[in-house]
Amino acid sequence: QVQLVESGGGLVQPGGSLRLSCAASGSIFSIYTMAWYRQAPGKQRELVASITSTHNTGYTDSVKGRFTISRDNAKNTLYLQMNSLAPEDTAVYYCNGRLPSTSINYWGQGTQVTVSS
C-alpha cells in the first residue's frame, strides 16, 4: 500500500512558477514509476510527466521545456517544477505511483493549480 499526498498548488499569474510536491509513504517508493497527471474542467485526465526508478523522464508535448519532473528517493518525494505557466495549465494535478510490470497503481487526492491574472 502507498499513500500519496500532493501539495504546492495555488493561484499564479501567467508566466509564473510553482513547484508541486508529492509525499509518498507506506512502501518502497524508489521502485515505483511516478507520474503527474492533470485534469481540467470538462476534460479527461492527461499524463503530464513521468519518471522511472532509474530517473528516465518523459513529458507531454505541451509542457516540454517548461516543466521538470524529479524525485528524491531519500525523502520519498516526487516533484514537478512548473515554469512559464499559462492559463491552459489550469487543472487539478494528481500524483500517481505505479509498480512496474503490475497493475498496482496509486493516486493522490490532487492539488489545484490556477493560472490567471
N, C-alpha and C positions, 0 to 999 in steps of 0.2 A: 504494500500500500504506500502511495506517495501523496502527500498533501502539498499543494501549490498555492502560494499567496502572492498576488501581484500588488505592486504599489508604484507610485510615481506619476500617475496620471494627473490631469488637470486642464486648466484653460491656458492657452498660449496664443500669442499673436502670430499671424503668418510670418514666416521667416525665422521664427524662434526655435528653441530646442527643448527637449525633455529627455530624461532618462528613466526608463521603466526598469523595475526590478521584479524578480520572481524568486521568492524564497521557497526552497524545497525541503521537506523533511519526511522521514519515515522509511526511506530505502536508500539504496546505493545510487546517489544522484549521478555520479560520474559515468555510469554505464548507459545512461539514458540519452537518446536523441531528443534534444529540446527544441522548441519552436515557439514563435509568436504568431498568433493569428489575430485577425481583426474582423469586426462585423459592424458595418454602418447601417443606419436605419433603412429598412426595406431591402437590404441586400444580403446575399449569402455570406457566410463566414469564409474568409480567404486566408491562405497562408501568406505571411509577410516575410519571415526569415526563419532559417533553421540552422542548428549546429549539432554536429555529431560528437560522440565521445572523444574523437581524435581531433576535434576543433575544425573540421571541414564545415564551411558555411555555404548557404545558398540564400538568394533573395528574389522576391518577385520583382519584375522589371520596374515597376513604378517607384520603388524605394531604393534601387541601386544607386550608390554614390551619396545617398543622404542618410541611410540608416546603417547601423552597425550592431550585429548581434555578438555577444560574448558570454563566456561562462567562467565562474570561479569555483572550481570543484572543491577547493578547501573550505569555501564558505557556503557550499550548496546553493549557489545563487546564479540565476540567469539574468542577463541584462539586454536592453535594447536602447541604444543611443540613437535618438532621432533628431536630425538637424534639418534646417531649411523646411520646416513644416509648412504644409499648405492646407487650405480648408478641406480638400478631399482626403486628407489623412484623418479627419474626424471619425471616430469609431470607438467601440469598446474593444480593448486589446486583451487577448487571452493568452496565458501561458499554457503550453502543452508539453507533456513528457511522454515519450513512447519508448518502451523496451524493444530494442531491435529484434526482428525475426519472431515477434509475438504480436498478439492482438491487444496486449496490455497497454492502456492509454489513459492518461490522467489530464484533467483540466483544472485551471484555477477559476476563480469566480469572476474575473475580469476587472479592468480598470478603465475608466472613461478618459479619453483624450479628445479635447475640443480645441480646434484651431479656428480662431475668429478674431476679428478686430473690433 
